[in-house]
């Protein structure tokens, strides 16, 4: 097996015909998709449609009942936890850490997979870059559990950046963030994609997804309804049928970015 090296470029992430049930209920039904290096793939769809579950399968946290997931040529279910952590980083919705680690210690956890490897010599530089990118230097000595939800989210993104894996997976990384920090995090991910990293994120804000994603995967009831570019997927008709509510999709008059809002009587 060829292991990824720190500061490597991205690897493709591919799911093939993934099925998974939870509690006797089908959650994922034949999902196949590919995330490519140098791109942001946004998973969007109504609550409970399987986005977070799919992300956990892509991350190797859950095993599908059938189907497969590969990062590059490596089957995810054949990788040890340490090897898996060298292939992908993961930011969850909860960001929960109960032990009183300081913020700096949480970010440093991202370097653990590279312990006793030549890449460990880069630890200080990579940690400092992640701290600067997420603007959390003033938080470094504070206990992580005492932070606000938005601050914890930024620290968790910094930890994932410090992990320096070829694939980044993020579950609603902007959910607890204000407008400014949401834009900051998405701009960081945009730069990581420009550097060649593969980025997959779950996001509820459709306008945010349209502004930053290269490709959209639209889900409903455990199935993948459509994948494609923003222009191909983010149409009023398709989104309205997916969310069971009419929406308006309007280009911004200056930037051309799509602004997506619910239609109200």
Beta strands, then each sheet from edge to edge (+ up, - down):
strand 1: 13-22
strand 2: 25-35
strand 3: 40-45
strand 4: 66-71
strand 5: 74-75
strand 6: 88-91
strand 7: 167-171
strand 8: 198-202
strand 9: 215-220
strand 10: 223-228
strand 11: 247-251
strand 12: 258-262
sheet 1: 2+ 1- 4+ 5-
sheet 2: 6+ 7+ 8+ 3+ 9+ 10-
sheet 3: 11+ 12-
end
